[in-house]
Amino acid sequence: MATFVIVHGAWTGSWSWVRVIDRLRARGHKVHAPTLSGLAERSHLNQLPITLSTHIDDIVNEVLWNDLEDIVLVAHSYGGIVATGAVEQLGKKVCSIVYLDAFVPEDGQGFTDFAPGWELSGQLTESPPSSPGDYLDEADRAWVESKASAQPTATLTERLKVTGAYKAVPRKTYIVATGWDGFQGIADGFRNQPGWVVREVKCGHDVPVDKPEELSELLEEAAR
């Protein structure tokens, strides 16, 4: 059985992965899905300075303090930036990395490099509104909007200092949602790269909500 460490996206928390977490655990896998500092049930920490480095530490410490080895590191959206930074410290503890409709930054990059034109100011940045059609089930859109929390702005403005350690992870997978075109360009960049597997899911960006069963199967594939 595999050990998964999940890094959720911006403005959410581990709650957004509950459908996948439940499925993986029911199949005997270990799943760690910490909510990043300042979000969801940890939003009370917003009184403290929280940066991208804080979120990287959240994931690194989850692995180190729980003595995790041979992990499958799964990162969604903004979480790709966090995971890329975390691998720098986790090294060989990561046997497989999965970027799910996620940013894959290089040294000196951060969220703002992938979202030009965003005006970020103040300590917190509110979640951007969703639109009808963003989710396969409109009830899911209402559920997600009701639970979205403001993101500590410094997590979006800080830039990474990395060596590209993720490239040395033995198994690398990119899963792209084809229901919109937000991450198609990133996925296409990996299609012909040695050591990468690219998979597609027919849904919107919030794959853990829209297609939890299909995603769970793809994650198990990435763990083999």
Buried (B, 14 or more C-beta within 10 A) or exposed (E): EBBBBBBBBBBBBBBBBBBBBEBBEEEEBBBBBBBBBBBBEBBEBBEEEBBBBBBBBBBBEBBEEBEBEEBBBBBBBBBBBBBBBBBBBBEEBBBBBBBBBBBBBEEEBBBBBBEEEEEEEEEBBEBEEBEEEBBBEEEBBEBBBEBBBBBBBBBBBBBBEBEEBBBBBEBBBBBBBBBBEBBBEBBEEBEEEEEBBBBBBEBBBBBBBBBBEBBBBBBBBBBE
